[in-house]
């Protein structure tokens, strides 16, 4: 019986090491029969694993579930990984650092930013202590922390950390590595968020080209890069260029990842945004509703992406004169964002501005004015006076003043 266990858990470790962080449909089909055995090894047979292999069954299970957007099923494995690693390996071990990074990424993905940040920082500190400052794992930790800063609207903190991660990766890995493409995508995302579209565009294009060269055309990472570039095209008014790229990304994700995946929800939301911008409100509404339903099923009701989707759906309702349907969604989105992101996030400004615009459209000027001012103050503070959103909010506030006090 012991020999059978030896064969089984060694096979399970090998299976775990083959599980990608973003498994495709064919990966899931091939891996699913092995998952119960992998769970058995992680739960009951970890004492037979070598120190080197100890955390692999837990990591594999976590990636298998998280990669499908099944966050509630992934979390126990990440937590157990940290516990088992600390108990067996001690607190000063790379296995512990890896378990911390994975747990922080899960918290980040599920919108639990205040839980993610200290764990990211703990992983970075431990990794530096064990490997020194110049190591690919350190660059990974820096990149993850910077992405959290971007998610929480702390752009001035994010930028130098993104740049440090990119420079370190180039120095250690060369220019032709997937981590370079990831860093370029993330830094471009920061430039996009801060309205620096001309700086974002070449990085997005380089990231897409590198990803395609390394992975081919049929890979989820290619779809992510396509999506990012299309968002930039949409934001700069290049709608005819954006639409086919959005559609290509969505079709690729559905084919590779299935219809019920977080990346598909993101693509649905983004394509809906294009339809909204081109006044195709019926198409936009349908996709926004699909994305909202998918986000809620994957993440529950309390997640920043759910709040964003509520806001976007309310925009469609307002644009089609359905003010009584739009208002509660705007308010729900605003309260949810405040709860999840704090009072001073750029996304809060968007919700405040949109609700102010609704009040203006319905003649409720006394309710609109303080919201305009709050939105403008947040934008100026977090994004600067020259950001496209700041300029738009300022212009809309001036229009409001002319209309309300003529």
ChimeraX attribute file (.defattr): number of C-alpha atoms within 10 A of each C-alpha:
attribute: neighborCount
match mode: 1-to-1
recipient: residues
	/A:1	5
	/A:2	7
	/A:3	7
	/A:4	9
	/A:5	13
	/A:6	14
	/A:7	10
	/A:8	17
	/A:9	21
	/A:10	17
	/A:11	14
	/A:12	23
	/A:13	21
	/A:14	15
	/A:15	17
	/A:16	25
	/A:17	13
	/A:18	13
	/A:19	22
	/A:20	14
	/A:21	15
	/A:22	19
	/A:23	21
	/A:24	22
	/A:25	16
	/A:26	11
	/A:27	16
	/A:28	19
	/A:29	10
	/A:30	11
	/A:31	17
	/A:32	12
	/A:33	10
	/A:34	13
	/A:35	19
	/A:36	13
	/A:37	16
	/A:38	24
	/A:39	17
	/A:40	15
	/A:41	22
	/A:42	27
	/A:43	15
	/A:44	9
	/A:45	16
	/A:46	20
	/A:47	13
	/A:48	14
	/A:49	18
	/A:50	10
	/A:51	13
	/A:52	10
	/A:53	16
	/A:54	22
	/A:55	26
	/A:56	25
	/A:57	30
	/A:58	28
	/A:59	24
	/A:60	28
	/A:61	24
	/A:62	27
	/A:63	25
	/A:64	26
	/A:65	20
	/A:66	22
	/A:67	22
	/A:68	22
	/A:69	22
	/A:70	18
	/A:71	19
	/A:72	14
	/A:73	14
	/A:74	23
	/A:75	19
	/A:76	14
	/A:77	25
	/A:78	26
	/A:79	17
	/A:80	17
	/A:81	27
	/A:82	22
	/A:83	15
	/A:84	22
	/A:85	22
	/A:86	17
	/A:87	11
	/A:88	15
	/A:89	16
	/A:90	13
	/A:91	14
	/A:92	13
	/A:93	16
	/A:94	20
	/A:95	25
	/A:96	25
	/A:97	27
	/A:98	23
	/A:99	27
	/A:100	25
	/A:101	26
	/A:102	24
	/A:103	27
	/A:104	27
	/A:105	22
	/A:106	23
	/A:107	20
	/A:108	21
	/A:109	19
	/A:110	20
	/A:111	21
	/A:112	18
	/A:113	20
	/A:114	14
	/A:115	14
	/A:116	23
	/A:117	19
	/A:118	14
	/A:119	21
	/A:120	26
	/A:121	18
	/A:122	15
	/A:123	27
	/A:124	25
	/A:125	16
	/A:126	21
	/A:127	26
	/A:128	17
	/A:129	14
	/A:130	14
	/A:131	13
	/A:132	12
	/A:133	15
	/A:134	13
	/A:135	16
	/A:136	18
	/A:137	20
	/A:138	24
	/A:139	27
	/A:140	21
	/A:141	24
	/A:142	25
	/A:143	25
	/A:144	26
	/A:145	29
	/A:146	28
	/A:147	24
	/A:148	24
	/A:149	21
	/A:150	22
	/A:151	20
	/A:152	20
	/A:153	21
	/A:154	18
	/A:155	20
	/A:156	15
	/A:157	13
	/A:158	23
	/A:159	19
	/A:160	14
	/A:161	21
	/A:162	26
	/A:163	18
	/A:164	16
	/A:165	27
	/A:166	25
	/A:167	16
	/A:168	21
	/A:169	24
	/A:170	18
	/A:171	13
	/A:172	13
	/A:173	15
	/A:174	12
	/A:175	14
	/A:176	13
	/A:177	15
	/A:178	18
	/A:179	22
	/A:180	23
	/A:181	26
	/A:182	21
	/A:183	26
	/A:184	25
	/A:185	24
	/A:186	26
	/A:187	28
	/A:188	27
	/A:189	24
	/A:190	26
	/A:191	19
	/A:192	20
	/A:193	20
	/A:194	22
	/A:195	19
	/A:196	16
	/A:197	19
	/A:198	13
	/A:199	15
	/A:200	24
	/A:201	20
	/A:202	14
	/A:203	21
	/A:204	27
	/A:205	19
	/A:206	16
	/A:207	28
	/A:208	25
	/A:209	16
	/A:210	21
	/A:211	25
	/A:212	19
	/A:213	14
	/A:214	13
	/A:215	13
	/A:216	12
	/A:217	15
	/A:218	13
	/A:219	18
	/A:220	21
	/A:221	22
	/A:222	24
	/A:223	28
	/A:224	23
	/A:225	23
	/A:226	25
	/A:227	26
	/A:228	27
	/A:229	26
	/A:230	27
	/A:231	23
	/A:232	21
	/A:233	21
	/A:234	22
	/A:235	17
	/A:236	12
	/A:237	14
	/A:238	14
	/A:239	18
	/A:240	12
	/A:241	13
	/A:242	22
	/A:243	19
	/A:244	14
	/A:245	21
	/A:246	27
	/A:247	19
	/A:248	15
	/A:249	27
	/A:250	25
	/A:251	17
	/A:252	21
	/A:253	28
	/A:254	18
	/A:255	15
	/A:256	18
	/A:257	24
	/A:258	16
	/A:259	15
	/A:260	17
	/A:261	19
	/A:262	24
	/A:263	24
	/A:264	25
	/A:265	24
	/A:266	21
	/A:267	27
	/A:268	24
	/A:269	26
	/A:270	25
	/A:271	27
	/A:272	28
	/A:273	26
	/A:274	26
	/A:275	20
	/A:276	21
	/A:277	16
	/A:278	14
	/A:279	14
	/A:280	14
	/A:281	21
	/A:282	13
	/A:283	15
	/A:284	25
	/A:285	22
	/A:286	14
	/A:287	22
	/A:288	27
	/A:289	18
	/A:290	17
	/A:291	27
	/A:292	24
	/A:293	16
	/A:294	21
	/A:295	27
	/A:296	14
	/A:297	15
	/A:298	19
	/A:299	20
	/A:300	12
	/A:301	15
	/A:302	18
	/A:303	20
	/A:304	24
	/A:305	23
	/A:306	22
	/A:307	26
	/A:308	22
	/A:309	23
	/A:310	24
	/A:311	26
	/A:312	27
	/A:313	28
	/A:314	28
	/A:315	25
	/A:316	25
	/A:317	19
	/A:318	21
	/A:319	15
	/A:320	13
	/A:321	14
	/A:322	13
	/A:323	18
	/A:324	12
	/A:325	14
	/A:326	23
	/A:327	20
	/A:328	15
	/A:329	21
	/A:330	27
	/A:331	19
	/A:332	14
	/A:333	27
	/A:334	25
	/A:335	17
	/A:336	21
	/A:337	23
	/A:338	17
	/A:339	13
	/A:340	19
	/A:341	22
	/A:342	13
	/A:343	15
	/A:344	19
	/A:345	22
	/A:346	25
	/A:347	25
	/A:348	24
	/A:349	27
	/A:350	22
	/A:351	25
	/A:352	24
	/A:353	26
	/A:354	26
	/A:355	27
	/A:356	28
	/A:357	23
	/A:358	24
	/A:359	19
	/A:360	21
	/A:361	15
	/A:362	12
	/A:363	13
	/A:364	14
	/A:365	19
	/A:366	12
	/A:367	14
	/A:368	24
	/A:369	19
	/A:370	14
	/A:371	21
	/A:372	24
	/A:373	18
	/A:374	16
	/A:375	27
	/A:376	24
	/A:377	19
	/A:378	21
	/A:379	27
	/A:380	19
	/A:381	13
	/A:382	19
	/A:383	22
	/A:384	16
	/A:385	15
	/A:386	14
	/A:387	17
	/A:388	18
	/A:389	22
	/A:390	25
	/A:391	16
	/A:392	14
	/A:393	24
	/A:394	20
	/A:395	12
	/A:396	16
	/A:397	23
	/A:398	13
	/A:399	12
	/A:400	20
	/A:401	14
	/A:402	10
	/A:403	12
	/A:404	15
	/A:405	7
	/A:406	6
